[in-house]
């Protein structure tokens, strides 16, 4: 979840007692406050964490900002943003309502941060962005259909034995997209797949895995008959 400049977002969460970890927007004011942090606690030779309390415009009070500082090095690209005052580091800033230690806040967010990649896949690969039909329920139905398609593709990946996550666009180009020709010889219909896309030989193991897949279902509840 990304930081919002509106007050309603924060009020909505806090009034309902919902904890949050939000990526902060690195405005000039936030950057200035981050550079004022004096206490940094080293996690290892490359990472350190610190925190500060900041009250932004429109907020009723200060909130906790957790900062992760990473040393820039040639062997590994550093995530986060650079600050002019500290060019040897990159910084990631999170706003949170949780009292946990800084490194736990960071790790907890990292475990969930991959959801932004899934949202990007929905938008860019499946077109779940910038569409609006005249009727609300029609728009809702289209959006739910896109989500259903995404889930079906995820189940196909698991059922076919593809080991790692594949984006919908990758599945389309590597698995589903294939030049083919349907022809009839005598009384038989023959589908010829292009070898340029791997042909049937590349896909036969995927198809066999799907056919052998045992779809898990919830246990059925059988009510006892009244005696």
Secondary structure as UniProt FT lines:
FT   HELIX           7..15
FT   TURN            16..17
FT   STRAND          21..23
FT   HELIX           28..35
FT   STRAND          41..42
FT   STRAND          47..54
FT   TURN            57..58
FT   STRAND          63..71
FT   TURN            74..75
FT   STRAND          81..83
FT   TURN            84..85
FT   STRAND          86..96
FT   HELIX           102..112
FT   TURN            113..114
FT   HELIX           115..124
FT   HELIX           136..160
FT   HELIX           168..171
FT   HELIX           172..176
FT   STRAND          180..185
FT   TURN            186..187
FT   STRAND          188..193
FT   HELIX           195..197
FT   HELIX           199..212
//
